Structure formats: structure tokens, C-alpha cells
Amino acid sequence: MRFVHDQGLTDKAEIRVETMSGVIGPRLEANGLVTVDMGVPVFEPERIPFVSPSNEIVQPLMVRDREVMITAVSMGNPHAVQVVPDIDLAPVAKDGPQIESHPRFPQRVNAGFMEIIDRHSILLRVYERGAGETSLVALAPVLPSWRVSAAAL
């Protein structure tokens, strides 16, 4: 949204963008940040897809000979998110590729490392499937539908 606005392609604060998962509406806020309502998160393993014997929100995943606790979720594309105590020390480069190609995610997965700042904000680093770590550490508001799951993590 910011790129489209900065390039003079629109003067609107909100546009509609068609994605493979549906239409979204990124909005350029007055403070320069871009917000997007990504819709309702999907936690059902078969819809992510995630091979799992249960529908538990938090599940163990073996990564480099140790167990990590993840939440598998889709917001149009699959994510395996784990809570870490310090986002700067998160093993993104080491664990990201292992999680991305984990056999329990048949279509591969984005590996998310989330530090909970408070009840309303998180820091997030993502190792994107096929691309590697994103260059941005995002400070994001916790969406209402994520609040229950983040509390469970």
C-alpha cells in the first residue's frame, strides 16, 4: 500500500487487492504504517495443511533433534509460529529452513518466531518458504481472534 501510494498510483488511504486467498484491503494509516485485516485465522490442521493426530492449538514439532512447541495456522498461507523469549536471539537461520521443509507441512510452511511484548503487541520474525528470513522485524498489534491463541501459547 505504501509503495502504491508513494509511487503516485493512488491517493486513496485504502485499496482492494486480490490475492490467491481472496480480496484484502490494505490501509495506509496517518502515522505511515500499513494495516491489513487478514480475516479469521484457520487452525484446523487439514485446512492449513498440517499433518497432525489432533486439533490442539499448540503442538510439538521435532526440529534439529529437539522438540519445539508451535501453533500451525493459515492466514491464506501456512505458518508455524512459536513463542520465543527474545526475538533477537530466535534461531531463525538455523530452525527456519528445518521448519519450512518439515514433513508435517506437505506444502511447506512459513516459520514464525514471536516475542509477546504485552497483551496487545508482538514482535515477529518470519522465515518465509522459498525466500528465507524476511528483512523486517515487525511490531504488530495482536488481532482479537489471535488473543485466545496467543494466551494459550
Secondary structure, 3 states (H helix, E strand, C coil): CHHHHHCCCCCCCECCEEECCEEECCEECCCCCEECCCCCCECCHHHCCCCCCCCCCCEEEEECCEEEEEEEEECCCEEEEEECCCHHHCCHHHHHHHHHCCCCCCCCCEEEEEEEEECCEEEEEEEECCCEECCCCEEEECCHHHHHHHHHC
